[in-house]
Amino acid sequence: MRRAIPLLLVLLAASASAYSLFSLGRPGEPVTPADARGAAMGNTSLGLWDYYNYTLLNPANIAGLEYSVLTLTTQREHNTYSIGAGESVYVSSGMPNIQLAVGFSGGWSVALGWRERQSWRFRYTTDLDDPAGDGSVGTVDVEGRGAVNSANLALAWAPNDDLGLGLRVSGIIGDPHERWTADYDENDYVSTTDELGCEVRGLAVGAGANLRFDSLTAGAYFEVPVLSDVTRITESGFGEVSRETTEFSYPINFGAGLGFRPQENLQLVGDARYEMWSGFSIGDDELGYDDALHLGLGLEYIPTRRYNAFFLWRMPLRLGGYYETLYDAPQGSGSLAEWGLTAGLGVFFGTDDQSTVDVAFQYAQRGSVEEAGLEETFLRLMFTFNGADKWFQ
């Protein structure tokens, strides 16, 4: 009888080729923006400074709030992964943003929020080859899930109607993990389940500003990680195998955006964001990620703003698109970029139309089987509820 093969030994070789766009060395996929309105307008938020943009990517967005606002956002994602001749579909749901922003007199505002900033969801099944070269001996199912989240505290001030300033502190926490399950066709092998996980802890500080010039708005932000710690844990069916601390830093983030309102019921917006990833080490290996760029464009059209008009004619209609490069890609696939088309709509409600329900839809594609041997297609659906009321103003 052949000796049983622990799957953990197979993992080390298999992980080099990567079964999906994700690998355990990554902190996950960026989730931006955190609301359906921005997602429908090409993943933009920096060029928007109005009553309906409360995201804390730029903490100055809440400066001068006339209301206190509770924001809840949920997202559903349908991913199709194609690697060579194989294909897998994975459906996931999440609550990437929960936030309470409170406006005070004098233009001051504070906000508390919980945001999913890096998402970790994938699943893939492939053949498991016999190390002796006798062909396939079964299948291995690889599944990753979890997220890296941030708890945010922001303070903002608008000294006048044309200037907003904001500061944010973010605590970073997460536990993404990857499970490998081997199912052998022959009794000569023992089926095993092994798991690789990360414990992520960190702290980041950010600042932002908004300006208004008649029909033009401009926004910019900057974020720097000040503390970070990542522990990699390997477990088998017999218990913990290893625990390794990784020297790792989240990226320095900055960006700017412009918004233009040529008429009352039409708004155009564009964002540019950049992530500067630093090198890091795992054991004696020095590694690093590529810097990442995001570009987004969008528009919002509201047929009429008359309060007595039928609500369907007052629904904002949104369109957009975006292009972004990724900070890492599986070995051998080269650099990867993602492009997407976005659309959505919303409903105003409340005494002064201060509250909204927004819906966004995105179609996106990343990579190609022909060029990189790997391709992903995304269908995303996002819902946001903004409930606003006057508390302390």
Sequence and secondary structure as in RCSB ss.txt:
>XXXX:A:sequence
MRRAIPLLLVLLAASASAYSLFSLGRPGEPVTPADARGAAMGNTSLGLWDYYNYTLLNPANIAGLEYSVLTLTTQ
REHNTYSIGAGESVYVSSGMPNIQLAVGFSGGWSVALGWRERQSWRFRYTTDLDDPAGDGSVGTVDVEGRGAVNS
ANLALAWAPNDDLGLGLRVSGIIGDPHERWTADYDENDYVSTTDELGCEVRGLAVGAGANLRFDSLTAGAYFEVP
VLSDVTRITESGFGEVSRETTEFSYPINFGAGLGFRPQENLQLVGDARYEMWSGFSIGDDELGYDDALHLGLGLE
YIPTRRYNAFFLWRMPLRLGGYYETLYDAPQGSGSLAEWGLTAGLGVFFGTDDQSTVDVAFQYAQRGSVEEAGLE
ETFLRLMFTFNGADKWFQ
>XXXX:A:secstr
      HHHHHHHHHHH SSS  TTS  EE   SSHHHHHTTS  TT  STT   SSSGGGGTT SSEEEEEEEE
EEEEEEEETTEEEEEEEEEEEEEEEEEEBGGGEEEEEEEEEEEE  EEEEEEEE TTSS EEEEEEEEEE EEEE
EEEEEEEEEETTEEEEEEEEEEEE  EEEEEEEESSTTS   EEEEEEEEEEEEEEEEEEEEETTEEEEEEEEEE
EEEEEEEEEEETTEEEEEEEEB    EEEEEEEEEEEETTEEEEEEEEEEE  EEEETTEEEE   EEEEEEEEE
E S   TTS GGGG  EEEEEEEEE S   TTS   EEEEEEEEEEEEESTTS EEEEEEEEEEEEEEHHHHSEE
EEEEEEEEEEEEEE SB 
